[in-house]
């Protein structure tokens, strides 16, 4: 948007402008309808409560306290927007503040950069390949984020890269990070500090490249904040065993989709494979004669051999024989609808867990991660509870450092209780 926004705007005008912007960005009809429903209910709420006709932090907080829901059914078929209300209000708050809608869930392929920016980004990609030796997956994520950055800068009238200002970079980071205005409302709908730290690191590398090439007169990377996220800052998300049983039991193993998804869930929950390694698993990686799965891990580029257990092997055979389409693709898992291509590189398979979790009616007692990676966390924690040595768990998970494995000790509550100090005993010792 060309105009300058502020947080105190006439609400109807703000919503109308925001709808025009998400339409320009190429959001799907479903997403546009979801945003429209949330924002129209926000306008109605403001009128009902006589909270004025301007968008504000107080209005946003009061609205979310009354209407947002999470992990529980909504009252009617027309209330689905409430499960996305937090993110919808955040997007509107971003737009009110910066005149920009972040593209967190938009199709980046729809972004058309001006040729000069596109050429420079292409040069940087080659630099990352030849000089920094980035892995394809890492480079894909970095290119995606930098494309969003360049589109943002262009929208802020930085028509050429030498016009980039430090304040533009700060605004972009603000759009991608948490907004404090939502106060105590839950924030698990958008980017976590670890993700923001990665985005800032990607920006810093690109800005240094621009300075090195003389495109920028000074190195703006020094203007970026340093975001430090401790490796063990969070407790791994773990499913109760009963919920795992319910999840697997909900899968319709008579359908091609169910056969595929059941095998995927077992690879994550029984063998601990990462989503990226499941997505790229090839037929050649299945060593039936040796009863093993042999891969080179995408994250660490190190080899990993896992036992092909009867349970996992039978699920794979069922899918390969009765669920997988006939195709020349070597990837084991393909999309369930024509043209039956492999999953996209940015697919984390989260939708597979979500589909069957919701069908099973699974609700968590406390907020936690619930995707494919959480099944890997659960396996590691269960192994630890059974007394499996850290070195063995590290081998199963493909960790190159025991420090990564030791994080799972934080989730082993019973083990922590067994070594906890008795306060009364401590007092007597004093």
C-alpha positions as a LaTeX table, in Angstrom:
\begin{tabular}{lrrr}
\hline
Residue & $x$ (\AA) & $y$ (\AA) & $z$ (\AA) \\
\hline
Unk1 & 0.00 & 0.00 & 0.00 \\
Unk2 & 1.25 & 3.47 & $-0.79$ \\
Unk3 & $-0.46$ & 5.28 & 2.07 \\
Unk4 & 0.91 & 5.65 & 5.57 \\
Unk5 & $-1.00$ & 3.92 & 8.34 \\
Unk6 & $-1.20$ & 4.44 & 12.06 \\
Unk7 & $-2.66$ & 2.29 & 14.81 \\
Unk8 & $-5.63$ & 4.63 & 15.32 \\
Unk9 & $-7.63$ & 4.39 & 12.10 \\
Unk10 & $-11.27$ & 4.43 & 11.19 \\
Unk11 & $-12.05$ & 0.72 & 11.52 \\
Unk12 & $-14.24$ & 0.26 & 8.45 \\
Unk13 & $-11.72$ & 2.02 & 6.19 \\
Unk14 & $-8.85$ & $-0.01$ & 7.66 \\
Unk15 & $-10.65$ & $-3.31$ & 7.03 \\
Unk16 & $-11.58$ & $-2.30$ & 3.48 \\
Unk17 & $-7.95$ & $-1.40$ & 2.69 \\
Unk18 & $-6.66$ & $-4.63$ & 4.27 \\
Unk19 & $-9.05$ & $-6.73$ & 2.18 \\
Unk20 & $-7.80$ & $-5.01$ & $-0.97$ \\
Unk21 & $-4.22$ & $-5.79$ & 0.08 \\
Unk22 & $-4.72$ & $-9.51$ & 0.75 \\
Unk23 & $-6.52$ & $-9.76$ & $-2.58$ \\
Unk24 & $-3.53$ & $-8.10$ & $-4.27$ \\
Unk25 & $-1.19$ & $-10.56$ & $-2.58$ \\
Unk26 & $-3.03$ & $-13.50$ & $-4.11$ \\
Unk27 & $-4.48$ & $-15.09$ & $-0.98$ \\
Unk28 & $-6.89$ & $-17.96$ & $-1.63$ \\
Unk29 & $-10.65$ & $-17.38$ & $-1.54$ \\
Unk30 & $-10.87$ & $-19.43$ & 1.66 \\
Unk31 & $-8.25$ & $-17.29$ & 3.40 \\
Unk32 & $-9.85$ & $-14.06$ & 2.19 \\
Unk33 & $-13.25$ & $-15.17$ & 3.51 \\
Unk34 & $-11.72$ & $-16.11$ & 6.85 \\
Unk35 & $-10.06$ & $-12.72$ & 7.27 \\
Unk36 & $-13.23$ & $-10.93$ & 6.14 \\
Unk37 & $-15.34$ & $-12.82$ & 8.69 \\
Unk38 & $-12.94$ & $-12.03$ & 11.53 \\
Unk39 & $-12.66$ & $-8.35$ & 10.68 \\
Unk40 & $-16.40$ & $-7.88$ & 10.12 \\
Unk41 & $-17.08$ & $-9.43$ & 13.52 \\
Unk42 & $-14.49$ & $-7.07$ & 14.99 \\
Unk43 & $-16.39$ & $-4.08$ & 13.54 \\
Unk44 & $-19.68$ & $-5.45$ & 14.88 \\
Unk45 & $-18.12$ & $-6.05$ & 18.31 \\
Unk46 & $-16.79$ & $-2.50$ & 18.43 \\
Unk47 & $-20.26$ & $-1.11$ & 17.71 \\
Unk48 & $-22.00$ & $-3.38$ & 20.22 \\
Unk49 & $-19.60$ & $-2.52$ & 23.04 \\
Unk50 & $-19.45$ & 1.19 & 22.13 \\
Unk51 & $-15.66$ & 0.99 & 21.93 \\
Unk52 & $-15.36$ & 3.64 & 19.28 \\
Unk53 & $-14.83$ & 3.47 & 15.57 \\
Unk54 & $-11.03$ & 3.20 & 15.58 \\
Unk55 & $-8.72$ & 0.23 & 15.62 \\
Unk56 & $-6.71$ & 0.04 & 18.85 \\
Unk57 & $-4.78$ & $-2.39$ & 21.04 \\
Unk58 & $-7.56$ & $-2.34$ & 23.65 \\
Unk59 & $-10.21$ & $-3.15$ & 21.06 \\
Unk60 & $-8.14$ & $-6.07$ & 19.75 \\
Unk61 & $-7.51$ & $-7.48$ & 23.22 \\
Unk62 & $-11.16$ & $-7.21$ & 24.33 \\
Unk63 & $-12.39$ & $-8.79$ & 21.10 \\
Unk64 & $-10.03$ & $-11.78$ & 21.39 \\
Unk65 & $-10.82$ & $-12.36$ & 25.03 \\
Unk66 & $-14.48$ & $-12.76$ & 24.13 \\
Unk67 & $-14.38$ & $-14.52$ & 20.78 \\
Unk68 & $-11.16$ & $-16.45$ & 20.17 \\
Unk69 & $-11.16$ & $-20.20$ & 20.74 \\
Unk70 & $-8.47$ & $-22.87$ & 20.58 \\
Unk71 & $-8.58$ & $-26.65$ & 20.78 \\
Unk72 & $-12.33$ & $-26.84$ & 21.37 \\
Unk73 & $-15.40$ & $-27.05$ & 19.14 \\
Unk74 & $-17.13$ & $-23.87$ & 18.01 \\
Unk75 & $-20.86$ & $-23.42$ & 18.40 \\
Unk76 & $-21.96$ & $-23.26$ & 14.78 \\
Unk77 & $-20.92$ & $-23.93$ & 11.20 \\
Unk78 & $-20.47$ & $-20.21$ & 10.64 \\
Unk79 & $-18.14$ & $-19.79$ & 13.62 \\
Unk80 & $-15.05$ & $-21.44$ & 12.17 \\
Unk81 & $-13.36$ & $-18.04$ & 11.89 \\
Unk82 & $-13.03$ & $-17.96$ & 15.69 \\
Unk83 & $-10.29$ & $-20.59$ & 15.63 \\
Unk84 & $-8.21$ & $-18.24$ & 13.48 \\
Unk85 & $-9.25$ & $-14.99$ & 15.15 \\
Unk86 & $-5.94$ & $-14.36$ & 16.92 \\
Unk87 & $-3.90$ & $-14.48$ & 13.75 \\
Unk88 & $-6.54$ & $-12.53$ & 11.84 \\
Unk89 & $-6.39$ & $-9.69$ & 14.36 \\
Unk90 & $-2.59$ & $-9.76$ & 14.33 \\
Unk91 & $-2.60$ & $-9.36$ & 10.54 \\
Unk92 & $-4.92$ & $-6.36$ & 10.83 \\
Unk93 & $-2.73$ & $-4.89$ & 13.57 \\
Unk94 & 0.33 & $-5.29$ & 11.33 \\
Unk95 & $-1.48$ & $-3.55$ & 8.53 \\
Unk96 & $-2.66$ & $-0.73$ & 10.81 \\
Unk97 & 0.88 & $-0.15$ & 11.99 \\
Unk98 & 2.90 & $-0.66$ & 8.80 \\
Unk99 & 0.48 & $-0.68$ & 5.87 \\
Unk100 & 1.71 & $-4.17$ & 5.05 \\
Unk101 & 0.29 & $-7.68$ & 5.36 \\
Unk102 & 2.86 & $-10.33$ & 6.16 \\
Unk103 & 2.84 & $-13.27$ & 3.78 \\
Unk104 & 3.30 & $-16.03$ & 6.37 \\
Unk105 & 0.73 & $-18.28$ & 4.69 \\
Unk106 & 0.56 & $-16.78$ & 1.21 \\
Unk107 & 1.96 & $-18.41$ & $-1.90$ \\
Unk108 & 5.45 & $-16.95$ & $-2.27$ \\
Unk109 & 5.53 & $-18.22$ & $-5.84$ \\
Unk110 & 2.93 & $-15.55$ & $-6.60$ \\
Unk111 & 5.37 & $-12.77$ & $-5.66$ \\
Unk112 & 6.85 & $-11.11$ & $-8.76$ \\
Unk113 & 9.95 & $-9.12$ & $-7.84$ \\
Unk114 & 11.21 & $-6.38$ & $-10.10$ \\
Unk115 & 13.99 & $-7.64$ & $-12.36$ \\
Unk116 & 16.85 & $-5.85$ & $-10.56$ \\
Unk117 & 15.89 & $-7.34$ & $-7.19$ \\
Unk118 & 15.26 & $-10.76$ & $-8.73$ \\
Unk119 & 18.68 & $-10.76$ & $-10.42$ \\
Unk120 & 20.47 & $-9.77$ & $-7.23$ \\
Unk121 & 18.64 & $-12.46$ & $-5.28$ \\
Unk122 & 19.62 & $-14.98$ & $-7.92$ \\
Unk123 & 23.29 & $-13.91$ & $-7.60$ \\
Unk124 & 23.05 & $-14.30$ & $-3.84$ \\
Unk125 & 21.63 & $-17.82$ & $-4.21$ \\
Unk126 & 24.61 & $-18.78$ & $-6.37$ \\
Unk127 & 26.93 & $-17.25$ & $-3.76$ \\
Unk128 & 25.28 & $-19.36$ & $-1.05$ \\
Unk129 & 25.74 & $-22.50$ & $-3.13$ \\
Unk130 & 29.34 & $-21.88$ & $-4.19$ \\
Unk131 & 30.82 & $-20.09$ & $-1.17$ \\
Unk132 & 28.62 & $-20.88$ & 1.82 \\
Unk133 & 27.77 & $-24.45$ & 0.73 \\
Unk134 & 24.24 & $-24.28$ & 2.08 \\
Unk135 & 22.10 & $-27.39$ & 1.91 \\
Unk136 & 19.20 & $-27.24$ & $-0.59$ \\
Unk137 & 16.58 & $-27.22$ & 2.16 \\
Unk138 & 18.28 & $-24.39$ & 4.03 \\
Unk139 & 18.71 & $-22.39$ & 0.84 \\
Unk140 & 15.06 & $-22.90$ & $-0.10$ \\
Unk141 & 13.84 & $-21.50$ & 3.22 \\
Unk142 & 16.29 & $-18.60$ & 3.06 \\
Unk143 & 15.33 & $-17.68$ & $-0.50$ \\
Unk144 & 11.67 & $-17.78$ & 0.44 \\
Unk145 & 12.14 & $-15.41$ & 3.36 \\
Unk146 & 14.32 & $-13.00$ & 1.37 \\
Unk147 & 11.69 & $-12.92$ & $-1.37$ \\
Unk148 & 9.15 & $-11.81$ & 1.23 \\
Unk149 & 11.65 & $-9.22$ & 2.52 \\
Unk150 & 12.30 & $-7.74$ & $-0.93$ \\
Unk151 & 8.59 & $-7.54$ & $-1.68$ \\
Unk152 & 8.10 & $-5.75$ & 1.65 \\
Unk153 & 10.92 & $-3.29$ & 0.91 \\
Unk154 & 9.44 & $-2.52$ & $-2.50$ \\
Unk155 & 6.07 & $-1.84$ & $-0.87$ \\
Unk156 & 7.85 & 0.65 & 1.41 \\
Unk157 & 9.09 & 2.54 & $-1.69$ \\
Unk158 & 12.61 & 1.08 & $-1.62$ \\
Unk159 & 12.39 & 0.70 & $-5.39$ \\
Unk160 & 16.08 & $-0.23$ & $-5.65$ \\
Unk161 & 18.25 & $-2.10$ & $-3.16$ \\
Unk162 & 20.51 & 0.89 & $-2.54$ \\
Unk163 & 17.48 & 2.72 & $-1.08$ \\
Unk164 & 17.08 & 0.27 & 1.82 \\
Unk165 & 16.89 & 2.03 & 5.18 \\
Unk166 & 17.49 & 0.61 & 8.65 \\
Unk167 & 13.97 & 1.57 & 9.71 \\
Unk168 & 12.52 & $-0.50$ & 6.86 \\
Unk169 & 14.37 & $-3.54$ & 8.18 \\
Unk170 & 13.09 & $-2.90$ & 11.70 \\
Unk171 & 9.52 & $-2.68$ & 10.42 \\
Unk172 & 9.90 & $-5.97$ & 8.57 \\
Unk173 & 11.16 & $-7.76$ & 11.67 \\
Unk174 & 8.30 & $-6.25$ & 13.66 \\
Unk175 & 5.83 & $-7.65$ & 11.13 \\
Unk176 & 7.36 & $-11.13$ & 11.39 \\
Unk177 & 7.67 & $-11.18$ & 15.18 \\
Unk178 & 5.15 & $-11.16$ & 18.01 \\
Unk179 & 3.12 & $-8.01$ & 18.61 \\
Unk180 & 2.98 & $-6.89$ & 22.24 \\
Unk181 & $-0.45$ & $-5.28$ & 21.81 \\
Unk182 & $-2.24$ & $-8.60$ & 22.22 \\
Unk183 & $-1.17$ & $-8.82$ & 25.86 \\
Unk184 & $-2.13$ & $-12.05$ & 27.56 \\
Unk185 & $-3.81$ & $-13.60$ & 24.52 \\
Unk186 & $-2.11$ & $-16.81$ & 23.45 \\
Unk187 & 0.54 & $-16.31$ & 20.78 \\
Unk188 & 1.11 & $-19.78$ & 19.35 \\
Unk189 & $-0.59$ & $-18.76$ & 16.08 \\
Unk190 & 2.50 & $-17.06$ & 14.67 \\
Unk191 & 6.28 & $-17.05$ & 14.56 \\
Unk192 & 8.27 & $-18.21$ & 17.55 \\
Unk193 & 11.51 & $-16.49$ & 18.72 \\
Unk194 & 13.62 & $-19.28$ & 17.19 \\
Unk195 & 12.05 & $-18.66$ & 13.77 \\
Unk196 & 12.47 & $-14.90$ & 14.07 \\
Unk197 & 16.14 & $-15.44$ & 15.00 \\
Unk198 & 16.62 & $-17.49$ & 11.82 \\
Unk199 & 14.93 & $-14.82$ & 9.70 \\
Unk200 & 17.20 & $-12.12$ & 11.16 \\
Unk201 & 20.24 & $-14.31$ & 10.50 \\
Unk202 & 19.17 & $-14.76$ & 6.86 \\
Unk203 & 18.70 & $-11.00$ & 6.50 \\
Unk204 & 22.11 & $-10.33$ & 8.02 \\
Unk205 & 23.82 & $-12.64$ & 5.52 \\
Unk206 & 22.04 & $-11.02$ & 2.57 \\
Unk207 & 22.85 & $-7.47$ & 3.72 \\
Unk208 & 26.52 & $-8.37$ & 4.06 \\
Unk209 & 26.41 & $-9.71$ & 0.52 \\
Unk210 & 24.92 & $-6.43$ & $-0.73$ \\
Unk211 & 27.65 & $-4.46$ & 1.04 \\
Unk212 & 30.35 & $-6.75$ & $-0.32$ \\
Unk213 & 29.04 & $-6.23$ & $-3.86$ \\
Unk214 & 28.92 & $-2.44$ & $-3.37$ \\
Unk215 & 25.15 & $-2.28$ & $-3.75$ \\
Unk216 & 24.87 & $-0.82$ & $-0.24$ \\
Unk217 & 27.21 & 2.01 & 0.75 \\
Unk218 & 27.39 & 0.68 & 4.30 \\
Unk219 & 26.77 & $-2.67$ & 5.93 \\
Unk220 & 23.24 & $-2.50$ & 7.35 \\
Unk221 & 23.59 & $-5.92$ & 8.94 \\
Unk222 & 25.03 & $-4.21$ & 12.03 \\
Unk223 & 21.67 & $-2.47$ & 12.50 \\
Unk224 & 19.82 & $-5.76$ & 12.99 \\
Unk225 & 19.06 & $-6.94$ & 16.53 \\
Unk226 & 20.85 & $-9.96$ & 17.95 \\
Unk227 & 18.28 & $-12.55$ & 18.96 \\
Unk228 & 19.66 & $-15.29$ & 21.16 \\
Unk229 & 17.49 & $-18.32$ & 21.79 \\
Unk230 & 19.01 & $-20.93$ & 24.14 \\
Unk231 & 19.00 & $-24.45$ & 22.72 \\
Unk232 & 17.14 & $-25.76$ & 25.77 \\
Unk233 & 14.77 & $-22.79$ & 26.15 \\
Unk234 & 11.66 & $-24.90$ & 25.61 \\
Unk235 & 10.40 & $-28.26$ & 26.81 \\
Unk236 & 9.79 & $-30.73$ & 23.96 \\
Unk237 & 6.10 & $-31.33$ & 23.26 \\
Unk238 & 5.07 & $-34.87$ & 24.15 \\
Unk239 & 1.82 & $-36.72$ & 23.50 \\
Unk240 & 0.24 & $-38.95$ & 26.14 \\
Unk241 & 0.43 & $-42.57$ & 25.01 \\
Unk242 & $-3.36$ & $-42.82$ & 25.04 \\
Unk243 & $-3.55$ & $-39.95$ & 22.53 \\
Unk244 & $-1.08$ & $-41.67$ & 20.20 \\
Unk245 & $-3.29$ & $-44.78$ & 20.25 \\
Unk246 & $-6.36$ & $-42.66$ & 19.48 \\
Unk247 & $-4.56$ & $-40.84$ & 16.64 \\
Unk248 & $-3.47$ & $-44.05$ & 14.92 \\
Unk249 & $-6.85$ & $-45.65$ & 15.56 \\
Unk250 & $-8.64$ & $-42.80$ & 13.79 \\
Unk251 & $-6.81$ & $-43.34$ & 10.50 \\
Unk252 & $-8.97$ & $-44.90$ & 7.78 \\
Unk253 & $-6.59$ & $-47.60$ & 6.59 \\
Unk254 & $-9.00$ & $-48.75$ & 3.87 \\
Unk255 & $-8.41$ & $-45.60$ & 1.75 \\
Unk256 & $-5.26$ & $-44.70$ & $-0.21$ \\
Unk257 & $-4.89$ & $-41.50$ & 1.81 \\
Unk258 & $-5.27$ & $-43.39$ & 5.07 \\
Unk259 & $-2.73$ & $-46.04$ & 4.04 \\
Unk260 & $-0.23$ & $-43.31$ & 3.16 \\
Unk261 & $-0.83$ & $-41.26$ & 6.28 \\
Unk262 & $-0.70$ & $-44.27$ & 8.59 \\
Unk263 & 2.74 & $-45.19$ & 7.26 \\
Unk264 & 3.92 & $-41.59$ & 7.64 \\
Unk265 & 2.69 & $-41.38$ & 11.24 \\
Unk266 & 4.47 & $-44.65$ & 12.10 \\
Unk267 & 7.74 & $-43.48$ & 10.56 \\
Unk268 & 7.62 & $-40.41$ & 12.78 \\
Unk269 & 6.19 & $-41.98$ & 15.92 \\
Unk270 & 7.91 & $-45.38$ & 15.88 \\
Unk271 & 11.22 & $-44.60$ & 14.16 \\
Unk272 & 11.57 & $-40.88$ & 14.88 \\
Unk273 & 12.19 & $-39.76$ & 11.30 \\
Unk274 & 12.05 & $-36.02$ & 10.66 \\
Unk275 & 9.36 & $-34.65$ & 8.37 \\
Unk276 & 11.93 & $-33.65$ & 5.75 \\
Unk277 & 13.38 & $-37.16$ & 5.63 \\
Unk278 & 9.90 & $-38.71$ & 5.40 \\
Unk279 & 8.94 & $-36.32$ & 2.61 \\
Unk280 & 12.05 & $-37.18$ & 0.56 \\
Unk281 & 12.18 & $-40.89$ & 1.38 \\
Unk282 & 12.90 & $-42.84$ & $-1.82$ \\
Unk283 & 11.99 & $-46.39$ & $-2.77$ \\
Unk284 & 15.71 & $-47.12$ & $-2.93$ \\
Unk285 & 16.04 & $-46.24$ & 0.77 \\
Unk286 & 13.89 & $-49.23$ & 1.72 \\
Unk287 & 16.25 & $-52.17$ & 2.07 \\
Unk288 & 13.81 & $-55.03$ & 2.34 \\
Unk289 & 16.46 & $-57.79$ & 2.31 \\
Unk290 & 18.24 & $-56.22$ & 5.29 \\
Unk291 & 15.00 & $-55.02$ & 6.96 \\
Unk292 & 16.41 & $-51.50$ & 7.26 \\
Unk293 & 15.78 & $-47.97$ & 6.10 \\
Unk294 & 18.97 & $-46.24$ & 4.98 \\
Unk295 & 19.00 & $-42.51$ & 4.29 \\
Unk296 & 21.24 & $-39.46$ & 4.30 \\
Unk297 & 19.62 & $-37.01$ & 6.67 \\
Unk298 & 18.62 & $-33.72$ & 5.08 \\
Unk299 & 19.35 & $-31.69$ & 8.22 \\
Unk300 & 22.82 & $-33.03$ & 9.05 \\
Unk301 & 23.92 & $-34.64$ & 5.75 \\
Unk302 & 24.95 & $-37.71$ & 7.76 \\
Unk303 & 23.90 & $-41.31$ & 7.02 \\
Unk304 & 21.28 & $-42.98$ & 9.18 \\
Unk305 & 20.21 & $-46.63$ & 9.28 \\
Unk306 & 17.05 & $-47.63$ & 11.12 \\
Unk307 & 15.43 & $-51.04$ & 11.57 \\
Unk308 & 12.42 & $-51.67$ & 9.38 \\
Unk309 & 10.15 & $-53.12$ & 12.06 \\
Unk310 & 7.25 & $-55.43$ & 11.24 \\
Unk311 & 4.67 & $-52.76$ & 12.09 \\
Unk312 & 6.27 & $-50.10$ & 9.92 \\
Unk313 & 7.14 & $-52.54$ & 7.15 \\
Unk314 & 3.59 & $-53.86$ & 6.91 \\
Unk315 & 2.19 & $-50.31$ & 6.75 \\
Unk316 & 4.62 & $-49.41$ & 3.97 \\
Unk317 & 3.81 & $-52.56$ & 1.99 \\
Unk318 & 0.08 & $-51.89$ & 2.36 \\
Unk319 & 0.52 & $-48.38$ & 0.97 \\
Unk320 & 2.90 & $-49.36$ & $-1.82$ \\
Unk321 & 0.68 & $-52.21$ & $-3.00$ \\
Unk322 & $-2.80$ & $-50.81$ & $-2.47$ \\
Unk323 & $-2.55$ & $-47.06$ & $-1.97$ \\
Unk324 & 0.31 & $-45.56$ & $-3.94$ \\
Unk325 & $-0.48$ & $-44.49$ & $-7.53$ \\
Unk326 & 1.48 & $-45.98$ & $-10.41$ \\
Unk327 & 4.09 & $-43.35$ & $-11.26$ \\
Unk328 & 7.68 & $-42.87$ & $-12.29$ \\
Unk329 & 8.43 & $-40.84$ & $-9.14$ \\
Unk330 & 10.92 & $-42.52$ & $-6.80$ \\
Unk331 & 9.63 & $-40.76$ & $-3.70$ \\
Unk332 & 7.71 & $-43.20$ & $-1.50$ \\
Unk333 & 4.98 & $-40.76$ & $-0.50$ \\
Unk334 & 2.94 & $-38.83$ & $-3.06$ \\
Unk335 & 0.02 & $-36.45$ & $-2.89$ \\
Unk336 & $-3.34$ & $-38.15$ & $-2.67$ \\
Unk337 & $-4.87$ & $-36.22$ & $-5.58$ \\
Unk338 & $-3.87$ & $-35.97$ & $-9.27$ \\
Unk339 & $-1.30$ & $-35.43$ & $-10.64$ \\
Unk340 & 0.10 & $-37.45$ & $-7.67$ \\
Unk341 & 3.34 & $-35.49$ & $-7.37$ \\
Unk342 & 5.76 & $-35.70$ & $-4.44$ \\
Unk343 & 5.20 & $-33.27$ & $-1.57$ \\
Unk344 & 6.57 & $-29.77$ & $-2.03$ \\
Unk345 & 9.88 & $-28.91$ & $-0.42$ \\
Unk346 & 8.25 & $-26.56$ & 2.09 \\
Unk347 & 5.68 & $-29.14$ & 3.22 \\
Unk348 & 6.16 & $-30.15$ & 6.86 \\
Unk349 & 3.38 & $-32.78$ & 6.80 \\
Unk350 & 1.66 & $-30.94$ & 9.64 \\
Unk351 & $-1.66$ & $-31.22$ & 7.81 \\
Unk352 & $-1.55$ & $-35.00$ & 8.03 \\
Unk353 & $-1.39$ & $-35.02$ & 11.82 \\
Unk354 & $-3.99$ & $-32.24$ & 12.02 \\
Unk355 & $-6.49$ & $-34.07$ & 9.82 \\
Unk356 & $-6.53$ & $-37.30$ & 11.84 \\
Unk357 & $-6.11$ & $-35.54$ & 15.19 \\
Unk358 & $-9.24$ & $-33.49$ & 14.60 \\
Unk359 & $-11.11$ & $-36.56$ & 13.33 \\
Unk360 & $-10.14$ & $-38.37$ & 16.54 \\
Unk361 & $-11.36$ & $-35.41$ & 18.60 \\
Unk362 & $-8.02$ & $-35.10$ & 20.38 \\
Unk363 & $-7.66$ & $-32.04$ & 22.62 \\
Unk364 & $-4.57$ & $-31.19$ & 24.62 \\
Unk365 & $-4.77$ & $-30.09$ & 28.24 \\
Unk366 & $-2.17$ & $-27.38$ & 27.70 \\
Unk367 & $-0.85$ & $-25.58$ & 24.59 \\
Unk368 & 1.85 & $-27.58$ & 22.82 \\
Unk369 & 3.20 & $-28.36$ & 19.40 \\
Unk370 & 1.21 & $-31.03$ & 17.64 \\
Unk371 & 2.85 & $-31.71$ & 14.28 \\
Unk372 & 5.04 & $-34.51$ & 12.94 \\
Unk373 & 8.04 & $-33.35$ & 14.96 \\
Unk374 & 6.09 & $-33.69$ & 18.22 \\
Unk375 & 5.72 & $-37.42$ & 17.46 \\
Unk376 & 9.50 & $-37.62$ & 17.21 \\
Unk377 & 9.76 & $-35.83$ & 20.56 \\
Unk378 & 7.32 & $-38.32$ & 22.06 \\
Unk379 & 9.36 & $-41.32$ & 20.89 \\
Unk380 & 12.54 & $-39.89$ & 22.40 \\
Unk381 & 10.84 & $-39.20$ & 25.72 \\
Unk382 & 9.29 & $-42.66$ & 25.91 \\
Unk383 & 12.69 & $-44.26$ & 25.21 \\
Unk384 & 14.20 & $-42.16$ & 27.97 \\
Unk385 & 11.47 & $-43.23$ & 30.41 \\
Unk386 & 12.37 & $-46.86$ & 29.67 \\
Unk387 & 15.97 & $-46.21$ & 30.62 \\
Unk388 & 17.39 & $-46.19$ & 27.09 \\
Unk389 & 20.90 & $-44.65$ & 27.14 \\
Unk390 & 21.29 & $-41.19$ & 25.64 \\
Unk391 & 23.79 & $-42.54$ & 23.12 \\
Unk392 & 21.25 & $-45.05$ & 21.81 \\
Unk393 & 18.51 & $-42.42$ & 21.55 \\
Unk394 & 20.93 & $-40.14$ & 19.73 \\
Unk395 & 21.66 & $-42.90$ & 17.20 \\
Unk396 & 17.95 & $-43.54$ & 16.62 \\
Unk397 & 17.18 & $-39.85$ & 16.14 \\
Unk398 & 20.27 & $-39.20$ & 14.04 \\
Unk399 & 21.66 & $-36.55$ & 16.37 \\
Unk400 & 25.26 & $-35.53$ & 15.77 \\
Unk401 & 25.55 & $-34.11$ & 19.30 \\
Unk402 & 24.40 & $-35.55$ & 22.62 \\
Unk403 & 23.43 & $-32.01$ & 23.67 \\
Unk404 & 20.48 & $-32.24$ & 21.26 \\
Unk405 & 19.39 & $-35.51$ & 22.86 \\
Unk406 & 19.72 & $-34.33$ & 26.46 \\
Unk407 & 16.99 & $-31.75$ & 25.85 \\
Unk408 & 14.48 & $-34.60$ & 26.10 \\
Unk409 & 15.36 & $-35.10$ & 29.74 \\
Unk410 & 13.35 & $-31.94$ & 30.45 \\
Unk411 & 10.19 & $-33.70$ & 29.32 \\
Unk412 & 10.79 & $-36.79$ & 31.46 \\
Unk413 & 8.82 & $-35.50$ & 34.44 \\
Unk414 & 8.90 & $-38.74$ & 36.40 \\
Unk415 & 12.66 & $-38.99$ & 36.06 \\
Unk416 & 13.03 & $-35.42$ & 37.29 \\
Unk417 & 10.79 & $-36.16$ & 40.26 \\
Unk418 & 12.96 & $-39.11$ & 41.24 \\
Unk419 & 16.02 & $-36.89$ & 41.62 \\
Unk420 & 14.26 & $-33.85$ & 43.05 \\
Unk421 & 15.47 & $-32.57$ & 46.42 \\
Unk422 & 13.22 & $-32.97$ & 49.46 \\
Unk423 & 12.70 & $-29.45$ & 50.85 \\
Unk424 & 12.29 & $-30.80$ & 54.38 \\
Unk425 & 15.51 & $-32.74$ & 54.08 \\
Unk426 & 17.31 & $-29.63$ & 52.90 \\
Unk427 & 15.97 & $-27.65$ & 55.85 \\
Unk428 & 17.11 & $-30.35$ & 58.30 \\
Unk429 & 20.57 & $-30.32$ & 56.72 \\
Unk430 & 20.74 & $-26.56$ & 57.32 \\
\hline
\end{tabular}
